């Protein structure tokens, strides 16, 4: 399946070609992208025309679960009960 800027999820109808779905998206990188882009994409959750876009592999739910586990462990450090 080719992902274009008009491609949408068949379940939720949200756009697929967004920075948040891209393999090169990195919250800690310059312009939040691992590629050398000239201009930053401001809205990471909206469809765009980036030529570097490659659909990220993996399960977003497992990423959220890992983040939640890390947050829980961190907060338990300060639990004084």
HELIX and SHEET records of a PDB file:
HELIX    1   1 UNK A   19  UNK A   21  5                                   3    
HELIX    2   2 UNK A   30  UNK A   32  5                                   3    
HELIX    3   3 UNK A   60  UNK A   76  1                                  17    
END                                                                             
